[in-house]
């Protein structure tokens, strides 16, 4: 059976990367505590794109001074993802000091989706 993945793409002000990294480390700890198989947070390095392809900054409409964070969390299955995320959302550390105004990025510009794996090597 293929794995299941939550994916995120976030435009983030470069000046907020340290705050985001701190938040992401806490997130990784919580998701792994409740059973996620893998947790990745990646910041843009070479975002020029390839010929004929839409680069991430343009696709997410990154503004001047912003970069892109590409993240994903891996689960055993959709059922496992639902169970892990339910536990994560109940964890007190997920609400400790986090609200829309204190986030190091604009939550309304974050892209999210859950994906079925079609190739897994």
N, C-alpha and C positions, 0 to 999 in steps of 0.2 A: 504494500500500500504506500502511496506517495505521501510526502509530508505536506503540511499546511503552513502558510506564511502570512503574517501581517506585514504590510509594506507601507512606508511613509516617505514622502518627499517634502522638505521644509525649506523655504527661503528664510535665511537668518542673517541679521546684521553681523558683520564680522566682529564688531566691537563686543558682541554678546556671546562669542564662542566659548569663552571660559565658563561663563554661567551655564551655558547649555551643556557643556561637557560635565560639569558637576551634577546637573540634573540627570543627564544620560547615565552616568555611573550609578546613581541611585536607582534609576529605572532598571538597569541591567541586573542589579542585585535583587530587586523585588521580583522581576519576571523569572529569573533563574531559581529563586527561592520556591516559587510555586510551580516549577516544572517545565518552563520553556527549555527547549533543547539547545538553542543558540540565540544570541542577541547581538546585533551589529548596529553600530552608529558610525557613519562615515561622512567626512566633510569633503567637499569638492576640492580637487587638486588640479585636474586637467579638464576644464569644462568647455573647451572650445568646440567640442562635438566632432563629428566625422562628416565628410562631404555627403550631402543629401539627407542628413539626419538633423532633427531638431535638438539643439543643445538644452540641457536641463535648465540653465538660467533663463533662457528665452521661453521655454515651455511653462515654467512656473511664474514667469514675469518677475524675476528677481530685479530689485531696484539697485541703484548705485549704492555701493558700500555693503551689499549683501552677497552671501555665498549660498550654496545649496548643501543641505544635509540629506543623505540617503540612508534610510534605516530599514531593518527588517528583523523580525522575530520568528523563529522556527518552532513548530509544534509537530506532534505525532500525527494529528488529524484535526478536522474541524471540531469534532467533539472535545478533543483535548484543548484546543485553542479556547473554546467557550468556557471550559472548566478553569483553565489557568487565568484567563482574563477576569472571570467573576471573582476569583480570590484576590487578584491584584487590585481590583477596584475597591475591595473591602479593606485593604491594608491601610492602616492609619498614616503611614509615611507617604502615601500617594496624595493625601490631602493636606499634608503639613506645609503650610506656607505657600501652596500653589493655588493661584487663581489667574484669571485671564490677564489681569494687569501686571502680575509679577512674573509672567512667563518671559523668557528671553527671545521670544518670537511671537508673531501674530498667529494665534490659533486658527483664525478664519482663513488663513492662506495655506495651511497644512493640507497636503493631499494624503489620503489614507485609502487602503483597500485590503481585503483578505483574498488570498489566492490559493487555488488548488495547484499542486505541483504536477506538471505534465512530463518533465524530464528530471531525473535525479540520479546523478552518478557519484 
